Amino acid sequence: MLSFSSLTVIGAQMLFALLLDKVLGEPKRFHPLVGFGYFVNRLEAKVNTQRFTAKQASFAKTRIKGALCWLILVLPMPVFLWVLNYSAMQYTLNNDALLLTVLMCLLNAFVLYLTIGMQSLKEHAMQIYHPLAQGDITKARHFTSYMVSRDTAQLTPNDMSRAAVESVLENGHDGVIASLFYFAIGGAPLAVLHRFANTLDAMWGYKAPRFLHFGWWAARADDHLGWLSAYCTSLLYVLAAPAPIRFTHLARAWQQAKRYKSKNGGRCMATGAGALGFTIGGVSHYQGNAVHSPILGNGELVTLADIPRSINLVQRSAWLFSCLVLLCGLSVENIF
């Protein structure tokens, strides 16, 4: 009988989800994350009304509000999926309902597909690559603003190549590998929990006055959830890079990431850049302010050609991880 917890089944579901993403791309209409974002904005507008000239005690109150809103938004769907899977598993164990098991496996794979965005990430990056390759700087700047929050009005072609590559390598973890990683260890409920938490971090987790305290919990929850999956992504970037495989990239990248604003993102970007043989980082401007990021990676400065190379690295990493899970499941079943 098929088992929901079988590594073979999990690996097959991961491969099927990646195939759905490759064939269908991101849903153009009725994407669940769009609806989730709508509820996030409505709830935040109602609850986050604290004035930031208040005393320190009110900051603690704002943090508690942010944490409670995080729980209200993030937990219900994973809990529902867990109950649904558990109920279906118990029913199939008692009634030998193979069809229900197959349907639940397909449903979980479809849910995983909705949490990953490999094709969307590729499309956004190539929207920068093609205008740059054609010399259309204005159009490239326009699409760069879709991927990064830095000021884009004065970006040079090299700056935009760097911005695209940094976004691809970091979001390769946030929007692709992490979802696969958490699906592998906790199924669809954990994959959805991570995706919702990461979305809330993207919406609330920055240090603007409005979210400095309200988004405190969202930022830290995403940091903790992404810690182990970032190490997994870093390792996959090395394994999926063109030969020869050099694990020395890991030690260098993890050391470099200690100086980056986000250690999880820094590990992924530094490892990916080092494995592909270029460097990223430097000065970026946010709302007119210059922000200096440490140099990550190893080799020459990133170029236009490194955008598709970075996309390919993330794609190979995702497929490699899914295949490894499937092969581990097949090996275990053959042994026992």
C-alpha positions as CSV (number, residue, x, y, z in Angstrom):
1,M,0.0,0.0,0.0
2,L,1.2,3.5,-0.7
3,S,2.2,5.4,2.4
4,F,1.9,9.2,2.8
5,S,5.2,9.2,4.7
6,S,7.2,7.1,2.2
7,L,10.2,8.9,0.9
8,T,9.6,7.4,-2.5
9,V,6.1,8.9,-2.6
10,I,7.4,12.2,-1.2
11,G,10.1,12.3,-3.8
12,A,7.6,11.5,-6.6
13,Q,5.3,14.3,-5.4
14,M,8.2,16.8,-5.4
15,L,9.1,15.9,-8.9
16,F,5.5,16.1,-10.0
17,A,5.1,19.6,-8.4
18,L,8.3,20.8,-10.2
19,L,6.9,19.4,-13.5
20,L,3.6,21.2,-12.9
21,D,5.5,24.4,-12.2
22,K,7.5,24.0,-15.4
23,V,4.5,23.2,-17.6
24,L,1.9,25.5,-16.0
25,G,4.0,28.2,-14.5
26,E,2.6,30.5,-11.8
27,P,-1.3,30.5,-11.7
28,K,-2.3,33.7,-13.5
29,R,-5.7,33.9,-11.8
30,F,-6.9,33.0,-8.3
31,H,-3.4,32.3,-6.9
32,P,-3.8,31.5,-3.2
33,L,-0.9,33.7,-2.2
34,V,-2.6,36.7,-3.8
35,G,-5.7,36.0,-1.6
36,F,-3.4,35.5,1.4
37,G,-1.8,38.9,0.7
38,Y,-5.2,40.5,0.6
39,F,-6.1,39.2,4.0
40,V,-2.6,40.2,5.3
41,N,-3.1,43.8,4.3
42,R,-6.7,44.0,5.6
43,L,-5.7,42.6,9.0
44,E,-2.6,44.7,9.3
45,A,-4.5,47.9,8.5
46,K,-7.0,47.1,11.2
47,V,-4.6,46.1,14.0
48,N,-1.3,48.0,13.4
49,T,-2.6,51.4,14.4
50,Q,0.1,52.2,17.1
51,R,1.8,55.6,16.8
52,F,5.6,55.3,16.9
53,T,6.1,58.2,19.2
54,A,4.7,56.2,22.1
55,K,6.6,54.9,25.1
56,Q,8.7,51.7,25.0
57,A,5.8,49.7,26.7
58,S,3.7,50.3,23.6
59,F,6.4,48.8,21.4
60,A,6.0,45.5,23.3
61,K,2.2,45.7,22.8
62,T,2.8,46.2,19.1
63,R,5.1,43.2,18.9
64,I,2.5,41.1,20.7
65,K,-0.1,42.3,18.2
66,G,2.2,41.4,15.3
67,A,2.9,37.9,16.7
68,L,-0.9,37.2,17.3
69,C,-1.7,38.3,13.7
70,W,1.1,36.0,12.4
71,L,-0.5,33.1,14.3
72,I,-4.0,33.9,13.0
73,L,-2.7,34.2,9.4
74,V,-0.2,31.4,9.2
75,L,-1.5,28.5,11.3
76,P,-5.1,27.7,10.1
77,M,-4.3,26.3,6.7
78,P,-1.4,24.1,7.8
79,V,-3.5,22.7,10.6
80,F,-6.4,22.1,8.2
81,L,-4.1,20.2,5.8
82,W,-2.6,18.2,8.6
83,V,-6.1,17.1,9.9
84,L,-7.1,16.3,6.3
85,N,-4.0,14.2,5.7
86,Y,-4.3,12.5,9.1
87,S,-8.0,11.6,8.6
88,A,-7.3,10.3,5.1
89,M,-4.4,8.2,6.3
90,Q,-6.5,6.7,9.1
91,Y,-9.3,5.9,6.8
92,T,-7.0,4.2,4.2
93,L,-5.3,2.1,6.9
94,N,-8.7,0.8,8.1
95,N,-10.3,0.4,4.7
96,D,-7.5,-0.2,2.2
97,A,-8.8,2.7,0.0
98,L,-6.0,3.0,-2.6
99,L,-7.9,5.5,-4.7
100,L,-8.2,7.9,-1.8
101,T,-4.5,7.6,-1.1
102,V,-3.6,8.4,-4.7
103,L,-6.0,11.4,-4.7
104,M,-4.5,12.7,-1.5
105,C,-0.9,12.3,-2.9
106,L,-1.9,14.3,-6.0
107,L,-3.6,16.9,-3.8
108,N,-0.5,17.3,-1.7
109,A,1.7,17.6,-4.8
110,F,-0.6,20.3,-6.2
111,V,-0.4,22.2,-2.9
112,L,3.4,22.0,-3.1
113,Y,3.2,23.3,-6.7
114,L,1.4,26.4,-5.4
115,T,4.1,27.1,-2.9
116,I,7.0,27.0,-5.3
117,G,7.8,29.7,-7.9
118,M,10.7,28.5,-10.0
119,Q,9.1,29.4,-13.3
120,S,7.9,32.7,-12.0
121,L,11.5,33.5,-10.7
122,K,12.9,32.6,-14.1
123,E,10.4,34.8,-16.0
124,H,11.1,37.8,-13.7
125,A,14.9,37.4,-14.1
126,M,14.7,37.0,-17.9
127,Q,12.6,40.1,-18.1
128,I,15.7,41.9,-17.0
129,Y,18.1,39.8,-19.0
130,H,16.5,40.3,-22.5
131,P,16.2,44.1,-22.4
132,L,19.8,44.4,-21.1
133,A,21.0,42.1,-23.9
134,Q,19.2,44.4,-26.4
135,G,20.5,47.6,-24.8
136,D,17.1,48.8,-23.5
137,I,18.3,50.2,-20.2
138,T,14.9,51.9,-19.4
139,K,12.9,48.7,-19.8
140,A,15.5,46.7,-17.8
141,R,15.3,49.2,-14.9
142,H,11.5,48.9,-15.0
143,F,11.6,45.1,-14.6
144,T,14.5,45.2,-12.1
145,S,12.1,47.2,-9.8
146,Y,9.8,44.1,-9.8
147,M,12.5,41.9,-8.3
148,V,14.3,44.2,-5.8
149,S,13.4,47.0,-3.4
150,R,16.5,49.1,-4.0
151,D,16.4,52.3,-6.1
152,T,16.6,51.4,-9.8
153,A,16.5,54.8,-11.5
154,Q,20.2,55.2,-11.8
155,L,21.3,51.5,-12.0
156,T,23.9,50.6,-14.6
157,P,23.7,47.4,-16.7
158,N,26.2,45.7,-14.3
159,D,24.2,46.9,-11.3
160,M,21.0,45.3,-12.8
161,S,22.8,42.1,-13.5
162,R,24.0,42.0,-9.9
163,A,20.5,42.7,-8.6
164,A,18.9,40.0,-10.7
165,V,21.5,37.4,-9.8
166,E,21.3,38.2,-6.1
167,S,17.5,38.0,-6.2
168,V,17.6,34.7,-8.1
169,L,20.0,33.0,-5.7
170,E,18.2,34.3,-2.6
171,N,14.7,33.6,-3.8
172,G,15.9,30.2,-5.1
173,H,15.9,29.3,-1.4
174,D,12.9,31.3,-0.3
175,G,10.5,30.4,-3.1
176,V,11.8,27.0,-4.3
177,I,14.2,24.9,-2.3
178,A,12.8,25.8,1.1
179,S,9.3,24.7,0.1
180,L,10.7,21.4,-1.2
181,F,12.8,21.0,1.9
182,Y,9.9,21.4,4.3
183,F,7.6,19.3,2.2
184,A,10.2,16.5,2.4
185,I,10.2,16.6,6.2
186,G,6.6,17.6,7.0
187,G,4.5,17.3,3.9
188,A,2.2,19.9,2.5
189,P,1.3,21.4,5.9
190,L,4.9,22.4,6.7
191,A,5.5,23.6,3.2
192,V,2.5,25.9,3.4
193,L,3.5,27.1,6.9
194,H,6.9,28.1,5.6
195,R,5.5,29.8,2.5
196,F,3.1,31.9,4.5
197,A,5.8,32.8,7.0
198,N,8.1,33.8,4.3
199,T,5.4,35.9,2.6
200,L,4.7,37.7,5.9
201,D,8.4,38.4,6.3
202,A,8.4,40.0,2.8
203,M,5.4,42.1,3.7
204,W,6.1,43.0,7.3
205,G,9.7,42.1,8.0
206,Y,11.5,45.3,7.0
207,K,12.7,48.1,9.2
208,A,10.3,50.9,8.0
209,P,8.8,52.7,11.0
210,R,5.4,51.1,10.5
211,F,6.7,47.6,10.7
212,L,9.8,47.9,12.9
213,H,7.9,46.4,15.9
214,F,4.8,45.0,14.3
215,G,6.8,42.9,11.9
216,W,9.4,41.9,14.5
217,W,7.9,38.4,15.0
218,A,7.4,37.8,11.3
219,A,11.1,38.6,10.6
220,R,12.4,36.3,13.3
221,A,10.1,33.5,12.5
222,D,11.3,33.5,8.9
223,D,14.9,33.6,10.0
224,H,14.4,30.6,12.3
225,L,12.4,28.6,9.7
226,G,14.9,29.3,7.0
227,W,18.0,28.5,9.0
228,L,18.2,24.7,8.2
229,S,16.8,25.0,4.7
230,A,19.3,27.7,3.8
231,Y,22.2,25.3,4.7
232,C,20.5,22.7,2.5
233,T,20.2,25.2,-0.3
234,S,23.8,26.1,0.1
235,L,24.9,22.5,-0.2
236,L,22.7,21.9,-3.2
237,Y,24.2,24.9,-5.0
238,V,27.6,23.3,-4.7
239,L,26.4,19.9,-5.8
240,A,24.4,21.3,-8.7
241,A,27.2,23.6,-9.9
242,P,29.2,22.7,-13.0
243,A,32.1,20.4,-12.3
244,P,34.4,20.2,-10.5
245,I,32.6,20.2,-7.2
246,R,34.5,22.2,-4.6
247,F,33.2,22.0,-1.0
248,T,35.6,24.8,-0.1
249,H,33.0,27.1,-1.4
250,L,30.8,26.2,1.6
251,A,33.3,27.3,4.2
252,R,34.1,30.5,2.4
253,A,30.4,31.3,1.8
254,W,29.4,30.6,5.4
255,Q,32.2,32.9,6.6
256,Q,31.2,35.6,4.2
257,A,27.5,35.4,5.2
258,K,28.3,36.3,8.8
259,R,28.8,39.9,7.6
260,Y,25.6,40.0,5.5
261,K,22.4,41.6,6.8
262,S,20.5,38.2,6.4
263,K,22.7,35.2,7.3
264,N,20.2,32.8,5.5
265,G,20.2,34.8,2.3
266,G,23.9,35.5,2.6
267,R,24.7,31.8,2.8
268,C,22.7,31.0,-0.4
269,M,24.0,34.0,-2.4
270,A,27.6,33.5,-1.4
271,T,27.6,29.8,-2.1
272,G,25.8,30.2,-5.4
273,A,28.1,33.0,-6.5
274,G,31.2,31.1,-5.4
275,A,30.2,27.9,-7.1
276,L,29.5,29.7,-10.4
277,G,32.8,31.7,-10.1
278,F,31.7,35.4,-9.7
279,T,31.3,37.9,-7.0
280,I,28.2,40.0,-5.9
281,G,27.6,42.6,-3.3
282,G,28.7,46.2,-3.0
283,V,26.8,49.5,-2.7
284,S,23.0,49.7,-3.2
285,H,20.7,52.7,-2.7
286,Y,17.4,52.4,-0.8
287,Q,15.2,55.5,-0.6
288,G,18.3,57.6,-1.4
289,N,20.5,56.1,1.3
290,A,23.6,54.1,0.3
291,V,23.8,50.7,1.9
292,H,27.1,48.7,1.7
293,S,26.9,45.0,1.4
294,P,29.9,42.7,1.8
295,I,31.4,41.0,-1.3
296,L,30.1,37.5,-1.6
297,G,31.3,34.7,-3.8
298,N,34.7,34.3,-5.5
299,G,36.1,35.3,-8.9
300,E,35.2,38.1,-11.4
301,L,32.5,40.6,-11.0
302,V,29.0,39.3,-12.0
303,T,28.0,39.9,-15.6
304,L,24.9,39.7,-17.8
305,A,25.6,36.1,-18.8
306,D,25.5,35.1,-15.1
307,I,21.7,35.7,-14.9
308,P,20.7,32.6,-16.9
309,R,23.6,30.7,-15.2
310,S,22.1,31.5,-11.8
311,I,18.6,30.4,-12.9
312,N,20.0,27.1,-14.2
313,L,21.7,26.6,-10.9
314,V,18.5,27.0,-8.9
315,Q,16.6,24.7,-11.3
316,R,19.3,22.0,-11.2
317,S,19.3,22.2,-7.4
318,A,15.6,21.8,-7.1
319,W,15.5,18.8,-9.4
320,L,18.6,17.3,-7.8
321,F,17.1,17.5,-4.3
322,S,13.8,15.9,-5.5
323,C,15.7,13.1,-7.2
324,L,17.8,12.5,-4.2
325,V,14.7,12.1,-1.9
326,L,13.2,9.7,-4.4
327,L,16.4,7.7,-4.7
328,C,16.8,7.5,-0.9
329,G,13.2,6.2,-0.7
330,L,13.8,3.5,-3.3
331,S,17.1,2.5,-1.6
332,V,15.5,2.2,1.8
333,E,12.6,0.2,0.5
334,N,15.0,-2.2,-1.3
335,I,17.0,-2.7,1.9
336,F,14.1,-3.3,4.1
